[in-house]
Amino acid sequence: MPVRTGYLEAQAGLSSLTGAYARLEGGARLKSNLGLFGFAEANQRERLAGAGIRLMFGL
């Protein structure tokens, strides 16, 4: 199944709790209502990484 759309988002900033941080997230929409994403985030104290599934819907 071909991927319809994707995205890449980068952020950097300052937090009063953790100081400077950087975050990178990328994802792909597999169907009109289903997407996958992964992220990495780093600050002065810790490094995080993860993946997830997004289900989009309308009310």
PQR file with spaces between the fields and no chain letter, atoms N, CA, C, O and H, PARSE charges and radii, in Angstrom:
ATOM       1  N    MET     1       0.853   -1.173    0.000 -0.4000 1.5000
ATOM       2  CA   MET     1       0.000    0.000    0.000 -0.0000 2.0000
ATOM       3  C    MET     1       0.903    1.241    0.000  0.5500 1.7000
ATOM       4  O    MET     1       1.732    1.374    0.900 -0.5500 1.4000
ATOM       5  N    PRO     2       0.777    2.131   -0.949 -0.5600 1.5000
ATOM       6  CA   PRO     2       1.622    3.327   -0.994  0.2800 2.0000
ATOM       7  C    PRO     2       1.240    4.336    0.093  0.5500 1.7000
ATOM       8  O    PRO     2       0.077    4.447    0.480 -0.5500 1.4000
ATOM       9  N    VAL     3       2.225    5.048    0.563 -0.4000 1.5000
ATOM      10  CA   VAL     3       1.996    6.094    1.562 -0.0000 2.0000
ATOM      11  C    VAL     3       1.477    7.333    0.854  0.5500 1.7000
ATOM      12  O    VAL     3       2.038    7.751   -0.158 -0.5500 1.4000
ATOM      13  H    VAL     3       3.171    4.958    0.249  0.4000 1.0000
ATOM      14  N    ARG     4       0.410    7.924    1.377 -0.4000 1.5000
ATOM      15  CA   ARG     4      -0.195    9.097    0.742 -0.0000 2.0000
ATOM      16  C    ARG     4       0.561   10.375    1.054  0.5500 1.7000
ATOM      17  O    ARG     4       0.950   11.100    0.138 -0.5500 1.4000
ATOM      18  H    ARG     4      -0.047    7.584    2.199  0.4000 1.0000
ATOM      19  N    THR     5       0.775   10.663    2.323 -0.4000 1.5000
ATOM      20  CA   THR     5       1.445   11.896    2.722 -0.0000 2.0000
ATOM      21  C    THR     5       2.334   11.624    3.914  0.5500 1.7000
ATOM      22  O    THR     5       2.161   10.629    4.619 -0.5500 1.4000
ATOM      23  H    THR     5       0.460   10.074    3.067  0.4000 1.0000
ATOM      24  N    GLY     6       3.279   12.507    4.134 -0.4000 1.5000
ATOM      25  CA   GLY     6       4.161   12.390    5.289 -0.0000 2.0000
ATOM      26  C    GLY     6       4.500   13.770    5.807  0.5500 1.7000
ATOM      27  O    GLY     6       4.141   14.777    5.198 -0.5500 1.4000
ATOM      28  H    GLY     6       3.419   13.315    3.561  0.4000 1.0000
ATOM      29  N    TYR     7       5.189   13.814    6.928 -0.4000 1.5000
ATOM      30  CA   TYR     7       5.583   15.103    7.478 -0.0000 2.0000
ATOM      31  C    TYR     7       6.859   14.935    8.291  0.5500 1.7000
ATOM      32  O    TYR     7       7.194   13.839    8.740 -0.5500 1.4000
ATOM      33  H    TYR     7       5.481   12.996    7.423  0.4000 1.0000
ATOM      34  N    LEU     8       7.545   16.024    8.463 -0.4000 1.5000
ATOM      35  CA   LEU     8       8.733   16.097    9.305 -0.0000 2.0000
ATOM      36  C    LEU     8       8.655   17.420   10.052  0.5500 1.7000
ATOM      37  O    LEU     8       8.486   18.472    9.436 -0.5500 1.4000
ATOM      38  H    LEU     8       7.273   16.914    8.098  0.4000 1.0000
ATOM      39  N    GLU     9       8.777   17.375   11.362 -0.4000 1.5000
ATOM      40  CA   GLU     9       8.668   18.581   12.180 -0.0000 2.0000
ATOM      41  C    GLU     9       9.873   18.653   13.108  0.5500 1.7000
ATOM      42  O    GLU     9      10.239   17.657   13.731 -0.5500 1.4000
ATOM      43  H    GLU     9       8.915   16.521   11.862  0.4000 1.0000
ATOM      44  N    ALA    10      10.484   19.813   13.203 -0.4000 1.5000
ATOM      45  CA   ALA    10      11.621   20.033   14.100 -0.0000 2.0000
ATOM      46  C    ALA    10      11.311   21.214   15.010  0.5500 1.7000
ATOM      47  O    ALA    10      10.759   22.218   14.561 -0.5500 1.4000
ATOM      48  H    ALA    10      10.187   20.623   12.698  0.4000 1.0000
ATOM      49  N    GLN    11      11.663   21.096   16.279 -0.4000 1.5000
ATOM      50  CA   GLN    11      11.430   22.159   17.248 -0.0000 2.0000
ATOM      51  C    GLN    11      12.667   22.332   18.113  0.5500 1.7000
ATOM      52  O    GLN    11      13.411   21.380   18.346 -0.5500 1.4000
ATOM      53  H    GLN    11      12.111   20.280   16.644  0.4000 1.0000
ATOM      54  N    ALA    12      12.879   23.529   18.578 -0.4000 1.5000
ATOM      55  CA   ALA    12      13.917   23.819   19.563 -0.0000 2.0000
ATOM      56  C    ALA    12      13.384   24.940   20.437  0.5500 1.7000
ATOM      57  O    ALA    12      12.691   25.832   19.947 -0.5500 1.4000
ATOM      58  H    ALA    12      12.274   24.303   18.388  0.4000 1.0000
ATOM      59  N    GLY    13      13.698   24.905   21.727 -0.4000 1.5000
ATOM      60  CA   GLY    13      13.192   25.949   22.594 -0.0000 2.0000
ATOM      61  C    GLY    13      13.786   25.892   23.977  0.5500 1.7000
ATOM      62  O    GLY    13      14.748   25.169   24.238 -0.5500 1.4000
ATOM      63  H    GLY    13      14.260   24.180   22.125  0.4000 1.0000
ATOM      64  N    LEU    14      13.192   26.671   24.858 -0.4000 1.5000
ATOM      65  CA   LEU    14      13.600   26.730   26.254 -0.0000 2.0000
ATOM      66  C    LEU    14      12.402   26.422   27.137  0.5500 1.7000
ATOM      67  O    LEU    14      11.302   26.923   26.905 -0.5500 1.4000
ATOM      68  H    LEU    14      12.411   27.258   24.646  0.4000 1.0000
ATOM      69  N    SER    15      12.622   25.605   28.138 -0.4000 1.5000
ATOM      70  CA   SER    15      11.594   25.270   29.107 -0.0000 2.0000
ATOM      71  C    SER    15      12.060   25.705   30.483  0.5500 1.7000
ATOM      72  O    SER    15      13.237   25.558   30.811 -0.5500 1.4000
ATOM      73  H    SER    15      13.516   25.199   28.326  0.4000 1.0000
ATOM      74  N    SER    16      11.157   26.236   31.291 -0.4000 1.5000
ATOM      75  CA   SER    16      11.530   26.641   32.650 -0.0000 2.0000
ATOM      76  C    SER    16      11.832   25.424   33.525  0.5500 1.7000
ATOM      77  O    SER    16      12.500   25.559   34.550 -0.5500 1.4000
ATOM      78  H    SER    16      10.201   26.355   31.024  0.4000 1.0000
ATOM      79  N    LEU    17      11.353   24.243   33.141 -0.4000 1.5000
ATOM      80  CA   LEU    17      11.592   23.032   33.936 -0.0000 2.0000
ATOM      81  C    LEU    17      12.869   22.305   33.534  0.5500 1.7000
ATOM      82  O    LEU    17      13.618   21.852   34.399 -0.5500 1.4000
ATOM      83  H    LEU    17      10.810   24.133   32.309  0.4000 1.0000
ATOM      84  N    THR    18      13.127   22.188   32.234 -0.4000 1.5000
ATOM      85  CA   THR    18      14.241   21.351   31.769 -0.0000 2.0000
ATOM      86  C    THR    18      15.328   22.116   31.031  0.5500 1.7000
ATOM      87  O    THR    18      16.341   21.518   30.668 -0.5500 1.4000
ATOM      88  H    THR    18      12.518   22.556   31.531  0.4000 1.0000
ATOM      89  N    GLY    19      15.161   23.404   30.796 -0.4000 1.5000
ATOM      90  CA   GLY    19      16.157   24.179   30.053 -0.0000 2.0000
ATOM      91  C    GLY    19      15.961   24.042   28.555  0.5500 1.7000
ATOM      92  O    GLY    19      14.837   23.884   28.079 -0.5500 1.4000
ATOM      93  H    GLY    19      14.338   23.889   31.091  0.4000 1.0000
ATOM      94  N    ALA    20      17.057   24.102   27.814 -0.4000 1.5000
ATOM      95  CA   ALA    20      16.993   24.013   26.346 -0.0000 2.0000
ATOM      96  C    ALA    20      16.600   22.601   25.914  0.5500 1.7000
ATOM      97  O    ALA    20      16.988   21.622   26.552 -0.5500 1.4000
ATOM      98  H    ALA    20      17.971   24.231   28.200  0.4000 1.0000
ATOM      99  N    TYR    21      15.834   22.498   24.834 -0.4000 1.5000
ATOM     100  CA   TYR    21      15.439   21.199   24.306 -0.0000 2.0000
ATOM     101  C    TYR    21      15.384   21.246   22.785  0.5500 1.7000
ATOM     102  O    TYR    21      15.302   22.313   22.177 -0.5500 1.4000
ATOM     103  H    TYR    21      15.519   23.293   24.316  0.4000 1.0000
ATOM     104  N    ALA    22      15.434   20.064   22.193 -0.4000 1.5000
ATOM     105  CA   ALA    22      15.263   19.902   20.752 -0.0000 2.0000
ATOM     106  C    ALA    22      14.387   18.680   20.527  0.5500 1.7000
ATOM     107  O    ALA    22      14.519   17.684   21.237 -0.5500 1.4000
ATOM     108  H    ALA    22      15.501   19.197   22.688  0.4000 1.0000
ATOM     109  N    ARG    23      13.486   18.748   19.538 -0.4000 1.5000
ATOM     110  CA   ARG    23      12.563   17.648   19.252 -0.0000 2.0000
ATOM     111  C    ARG    23      12.434   17.483   17.750  0.5500 1.7000
ATOM     112  O    ARG    23      12.360   18.466   17.013 -0.5500 1.4000
ATOM     113  H    ARG    23      13.378   19.557   18.961  0.4000 1.0000
ATOM     114  N    LEU    24      12.407   16.238   17.300 -0.4000 1.5000
ATOM     115  CA   LEU    24      12.227   15.903   15.894 -0.0000 2.0000
ATOM     116  C    LEU    24      11.144   14.840   15.804  0.5500 1.7000
ATOM     117  O    LEU    24      11.194   13.833   16.510 -0.5500 1.4000
ATOM     118  H    LEU    24      12.467   15.440   17.899  0.4000 1.0000
ATOM     119  N    GLU    25      10.158   15.069   14.928 -0.4000 1.5000
ATOM     120  CA   GLU    25       9.078   14.108   14.740 -0.0000 2.0000
ATOM     121  C    GLU    25       8.832   13.933   13.257  0.5500 1.7000
ATOM     122  O    GLU    25       8.865   14.901   12.497 -0.5500 1.4000
ATOM     123  H    GLU    25      10.118   15.887   14.354  0.4000 1.0000
ATOM     124  N    GLY    26       8.586   12.708   12.848 -0.4000 1.5000
ATOM     125  CA   GLY    26       8.255   12.409   11.461 -0.0000 2.0000
ATOM     126  C    GLY    26       7.179   11.358   11.423  0.5500 1.7000
ATOM     127  O    GLY    26       7.088   10.516   12.316 -0.5500 1.4000
ATOM     128  H    GLY    26       8.559   11.922   13.466  0.4000 1.0000
ATOM     129  N    GLY    27       6.359   11.403   10.384 -0.4000 1.5000
ATOM     130  CA   GLY    27       5.279   10.437   10.292 -0.0000 2.0000
ATOM     131  C    GLY    27       4.781   10.266    8.879  0.5500 1.7000
ATOM     132  O    GLY    27       5.167   10.995    7.965 -0.5500 1.4000
ATOM     133  H    GLY    27       6.434   12.086    9.658  0.4000 1.0000
ATOM     134  N    ALA    28       3.919    9.291    8.721 -0.4000 1.5000
ATOM     135  CA   ALA    28       3.325    8.990    7.426 -0.0000 2.0000
ATOM     136  C    ALA    28       1.869    8.597    7.616  0.5500 1.7000
ATOM     137  O    ALA    28       1.527    7.887    8.562 -0.5500 1.4000
ATOM     138  H    ALA    28       3.606    8.699    9.464  0.4000 1.0000
ATOM     139  N    ARG    29       1.025    9.058    6.726 -0.4000 1.5000
ATOM     140  CA   ARG    29      -0.384    8.686    6.750 -0.0000 2.0000
ATOM     141  C    ARG    29      -0.568    7.496    5.813  0.5500 1.7000
ATOM     142  O    ARG    29      -0.351    7.612    4.607 -0.5500 1.4000
ATOM     143  H    ARG    29       1.302    9.635    5.958  0.4000 1.0000
ATOM     144  N    LEU    30      -0.962    6.368    6.360 -0.4000 1.5000
ATOM     145  CA   LEU    30      -1.123    5.156    5.572 -0.0000 2.0000
ATOM     146  C    LEU    30      -2.478    5.091    4.876  0.5500 1.7000
ATOM     147  O    LEU    30      -2.580    4.647    3.733 -0.5500 1.4000
ATOM     148  H    LEU    30      -1.138    6.274    7.340  0.4000 1.0000
ATOM     149  N    LYS    31      -3.508    5.536    5.573 -0.4000 1.5000
ATOM     150  CA   LYS    31      -4.864    5.619    5.038 -0.0000 2.0000
ATOM     151  C    LYS    31      -5.402    6.991    5.400  0.5500 1.7000
ATOM     152  O    LYS    31      -4.722    7.755    6.084 -0.5500 1.4000
ATOM     153  H    LYS    31      -3.425    5.897    6.501  0.4000 1.0000
ATOM     154  N    SER    32      -6.589    7.316    4.965 -0.4000 1.5000
ATOM     155  CA   SER    32      -7.130    8.644    5.247 -0.0000 2.0000
ATOM     156  C    SER    32      -7.326    8.890    6.735  0.5500 1.7000
ATOM     157  O    SER    32      -7.351   10.043    7.164 -0.5500 1.4000
ATOM     158  H    SER    32      -7.142    6.695    4.410  0.4000 1.0000
ATOM     159  N    ASN    33      -7.465    7.829    7.538 -0.4000 1.5000
ATOM     160  CA   ASN    33      -7.689    8.007    8.970 -0.0000 2.0000
ATOM     161  C    ASN    33      -6.646    7.319    9.851  0.5500 1.7000
ATOM     162  O    ASN    33      -6.831    7.239   11.065 -0.5500 1.4000
ATOM     163  H    ASN    33      -7.444    6.892    7.189  0.4000 1.0000
ATOM     164  N    LEU    34      -5.550    6.818    9.264 -0.4000 1.5000
ATOM     165  CA   LEU    34      -4.559    6.066   10.038 -0.0000 2.0000
ATOM     166  C    LEU    34      -3.150    6.512    9.689  0.5500 1.7000
ATOM     167  O    LEU    34      -2.779    6.564    8.517 -0.5500 1.4000
ATOM     168  H    LEU    34      -5.400    6.882    8.277  0.4000 1.0000
ATOM     169  N    GLY    35      -2.376    6.829   10.699 -0.4000 1.5000
ATOM     170  CA   GLY    35      -0.994    7.258   10.480 -0.0000 2.0000
ATOM     171  C    GLY    35      -0.051    6.672   11.510  0.5500 1.7000
ATOM     172  O    GLY    35      -0.473    6.257   12.589 -0.5500 1.4000
ATOM     173  H    GLY    35      -2.678    6.786   11.652  0.4000 1.0000
ATOM     174  N    LEU    36       1.216    6.640   11.175 -0.4000 1.5000
ATOM     175  CA   LEU    36       2.277    6.204   12.070 -0.0000 2.0000
ATOM     176  C    LEU    36       3.236    7.361   12.281  0.5500 1.7000
ATOM     177  O    LEU    36       3.411    8.182   11.381 -0.5500 1.4000
ATOM     178  H    LEU    36       1.560    6.977   10.298  0.4000 1.0000
ATOM     179  N    PHE    37       3.865    7.447   13.454 -0.4000 1.5000
ATOM     180  CA   PHE    37       4.835    8.506   13.688 -0.0000 2.0000
ATOM     181  C    PHE    37       5.930    8.018   14.622  0.5500 1.7000
ATOM     182  O    PHE    37       5.748    7.046   15.356 -0.5500 1.4000
ATOM     183  H    PHE    37       3.723    6.780   14.185  0.4000 1.0000
ATOM     184  N    GLY    38       7.054    8.694   14.589 -0.4000 1.5000
ATOM     185  CA   GLY    38       8.160    8.446   15.494 -0.0000 2.0000
ATOM     186  C    GLY    38       8.739    9.780   15.931  0.5500 1.7000
ATOM     187  O    GLY    38       8.632   10.767   15.203 -0.5500 1.4000
ATOM     188  H    GLY    38       7.202    9.484   13.993  0.4000 1.0000
ATOM     189  N    PHE    39       9.346    9.827   17.100 -0.4000 1.5000
ATOM     190  CA   PHE    39       9.899   11.088   17.586 -0.0000 2.0000
ATOM     191  C    PHE    39      11.170   10.836   18.388  0.5500 1.7000
ATOM     192  O    PHE    39      11.408    9.736   18.887 -0.5500 1.4000
ATOM     193  H    PHE    39       9.434    9.025   17.692  0.4000 1.0000
ATOM     194  N    ALA    40      11.967   11.873   18.494 -0.4000 1.5000
ATOM     195  CA   ALA    40      13.147   11.894   19.372 -0.0000 2.0000
ATOM     196  C    ALA    40      13.199   13.272   20.005  0.5500 1.7000
ATOM     197  O    ALA    40      12.960   14.278   19.338 -0.5500 1.4000
ATOM     198  H    ALA    40      11.774   12.766   18.088  0.4000 1.0000
ATOM     199  N    GLU    41      13.511   13.318   21.282 -0.4000 1.5000
ATOM     200  CA   GLU    41      13.602   14.581   21.998 -0.0000 2.0000
ATOM     201  C    GLU    41      14.802   14.532   22.939  0.5500 1.7000
ATOM     202  O    GLU    41      15.090   13.495   23.536 -0.5500 1.4000
ATOM     203  H    GLU    41      13.705   12.500   21.825  0.4000 1.0000
ATOM     204  N    ALA    42      15.486   15.638   23.066 -0.4000 1.5000
ATOM     205  CA   ALA    42      16.645   15.711   23.951 -0.0000 2.0000
ATOM     206  C    ALA    42      16.623   17.037   24.701  0.5500 1.7000
ATOM     207  O    ALA    42      16.303   18.082   24.136 -0.5500 1.4000
ATOM     208  H    ALA    42      15.252   16.481   22.581  0.4000 1.0000
ATOM     209  N    ASN    43      16.967   16.975   25.974 -0.4000 1.5000
ATOM     210  CA   ASN    43      17.175   18.189   26.762 -0.0000 2.0000
ATOM     211  C    ASN    43      18.416   17.982   27.611  0.5500 1.7000
ATOM     212  O    ASN    43      19.122   16.989   27.439 -0.5500 1.4000
ATOM     213  H    ASN    43      17.227   16.126   26.434  0.4000 1.0000
ATOM     214  N    GLN    44      18.690   18.886   28.508 -0.4000 1.5000
ATOM     215  CA   GLN    44      19.920   18.812   29.289 -0.0000 2.0000
ATOM     216  C    GLN    44      19.936   17.628   30.256  0.5500 1.7000
ATOM     217  O    GLN    44      21.009   17.190   30.670 -0.5500 1.4000
ATOM     218  H    GLN    44      18.116   19.693   28.648  0.4000 1.0000
ATOM     219  N    ARG    45      18.779   17.109   30.618 -0.4000 1.5000
ATOM     220  CA   ARG    45      18.690   16.016   31.600 -0.0000 2.0000
ATOM     221  C    ARG    45      18.501   14.640   30.991  0.5500 1.7000
ATOM     222  O    ARG    45      19.026   13.661   31.522 -0.5500 1.4000
ATOM     223  H    ARG    45      17.907   17.465   30.282  0.4000 1.0000
ATOM     224  N    GLU    46      17.765   14.536   29.886 -0.4000 1.5000
ATOM     225  CA   GLU    46      17.390   13.218   29.377 -0.0000 2.0000
ATOM     226  C    GLU    46      17.232   13.197   27.871  0.5500 1.7000
ATOM     227  O    GLU    46      17.168   14.238   27.218 -0.5500 1.4000
ATOM     228  H    GLU    46      17.339   15.331   29.455  0.4000 1.0000
ATOM     229  N    ARG    47      17.170   11.994   27.336 -0.4000 1.5000
ATOM     230  CA   ARG    47      16.928   11.748   25.912 -0.0000 2.0000
ATOM     231  C    ARG    47      15.718   10.817   25.819  0.5500 1.7000
ATOM     232  O    ARG    47      15.623    9.847   26.571 -0.5500 1.4000
ATOM     233  H    ARG    47      17.221   11.148   27.867  0.4000 1.0000
ATOM     234  N    LEU    48      14.801   11.106   24.905 -0.4000 1.5000
ATOM     235  CA   LEU    48      13.591   10.311   24.726 -0.0000 2.0000
ATOM     236  C    LEU    48      13.450    9.915   23.259  0.5500 1.7000
ATOM     237  O    LEU    48      13.906   10.628   22.365 -0.5500 1.4000
ATOM     238  H    LEU    48      14.878   11.893   24.294  0.4000 1.0000
ATOM     239  N    ALA    49      12.823    8.788   23.027 -0.4000 1.5000
ATOM     240  CA   ALA    49      12.477    8.369   21.669 -0.0000 2.0000
ATOM     241  C    ALA    49      11.240    7.488   21.765  0.5500 1.7000
ATOM     242  O    ALA    49      11.032    6.808   22.770 -0.5500 1.4000
ATOM     243  H    ALA    49      12.453    8.208   23.752  0.4000 1.0000
ATOM     244  N    GLY    50      10.428    7.503   20.729 -0.4000 1.5000
ATOM     245  CA   GLY    50       9.226    6.684   20.751 -0.0000 2.0000
ATOM     246  C    GLY    50       8.569    6.610   19.394  0.5500 1.7000
ATOM     247  O    GLY    50       8.994    7.258   18.438 -0.5500 1.4000
ATOM     248  H    GLY    50      10.597    8.056   19.913  0.4000 1.0000
ATOM     249  N    ALA    51       7.526    5.809   19.328 -0.4000 1.5000
ATOM     250  CA   ALA    51       6.755    5.630   18.106 -0.0000 2.0000
ATOM     251  C    ALA    51       5.299    5.438   18.495  0.5500 1.7000
ATOM     252  O    ALA    51       4.994    5.051   19.623 -0.5500 1.4000
ATOM     253  H    ALA    51       7.181    5.282   20.105  0.4000 1.0000
ATOM     254  N    GLY    52       4.405    5.710   17.561 -0.4000 1.5000
ATOM     255  CA   GLY    52       2.994    5.564   17.865 -0.0000 2.0000
ATOM     256  C    GLY    52       2.136    5.485   16.626  0.5500 1.7000
ATOM     257  O    GLY    52       2.617    5.578   15.496 -0.5500 1.4000
ATOM     258  H    GLY    52       4.652    6.025   16.645  0.4000 1.0000
ATOM     259  N    ILE    53       0.865    5.313   16.867 -0.4000 1.5000
ATOM     260  CA   ILE    53      -0.155    5.237   15.819 -0.0000 2.0000
ATOM     261  C    ILE    53      -1.125    6.379   16.053  0.5500 1.7000
ATOM     262  O    ILE    53      -1.513    6.644   17.191 -0.5500 1.4000
ATOM     263  H    ILE    53       0.474    5.238   17.784  0.4000 1.0000
ATOM     264  N    ARG    54      -1.522    7.059   14.979 -0.4000 1.5000
ATOM     265  CA   ARG    54      -2.536    8.127   15.079 -0.0000 2.0000
ATOM     266  C    ARG    54      -3.772    7.685   14.322  0.5500 1.7000
ATOM     267  O    ARG    54      -3.700    7.257   13.170 -0.5500 1.4000
ATOM     268  H    ARG    54      -1.207    6.844   14.055  0.4000 1.0000
ATOM     269  N    LEU    55      -4.900    7.799   14.989 -0.4000 1.5000
ATOM     270  CA   LEU    55      -6.195    7.536   14.380 -0.0000 2.0000
ATOM     271  C    LEU    55      -6.929    8.864   14.288  0.5500 1.7000
ATOM     272  O    LEU    55      -7.241    9.472   15.312 -0.5500 1.4000
ATOM     273  H    LEU    55      -4.958    8.147   15.925  0.4000 1.0000
ATOM     274  N    MET    56      -7.209    9.319   13.070 -0.4000 1.5000
ATOM     275  CA   MET    56      -7.891   10.585   12.865 -0.0000 2.0000
ATOM     276  C    MET    56      -9.377   10.333   12.626  0.5500 1.7000
ATOM     277  O    MET    56      -9.754    9.383   11.940 -0.5500 1.4000
ATOM     278  H    MET    56      -6.955    8.825   12.238  0.4000 1.0000
ATOM     279  N    PHE    57     -10.214   11.196   13.200 -0.4000 1.5000
ATOM     280  CA   PHE    57     -11.657   11.050   13.012 -0.0000 2.0000
ATOM     281  C    PHE    57     -12.321   12.413   13.097  0.5500 1.7000
ATOM     282  O    PHE    57     -11.729   13.367   13.603 -0.5500 1.4000
ATOM     283  H    PHE    57      -9.907   11.968   13.756  0.4000 1.0000
ATOM     284  N    GLY    58     -13.509   12.505   12.617 -0.4000 1.5000
ATOM     285  CA   GLY    58     -14.300   13.730   12.672 -0.0000 2.0000
ATOM     286  C    GLY    58     -15.587   13.480   13.439  0.5500 1.7000
ATOM     287  O    GLY    58     -16.116   12.368   13.455 -0.5500 1.4000
ATOM     288  H    GLY    58     -13.990   11.730   12.206  0.4000 1.0000
ATOM     289  N    LEU    59     -16.072   14.521   14.067 -0.4000 1.5000
ATOM     290  CA   LEU    59     -17.339   14.403   14.825 -0.0000 2.0000
ATOM     291  C    LEU    59     -18.459   15.087   14.101  0.5500 1.7000
ATOM     292  O    LEU    59     -19.592   15.093   14.582 -0.5500 1.4000
ATOM     293  H    LEU    59     -15.642   15.424   14.054  0.4000 1.0000
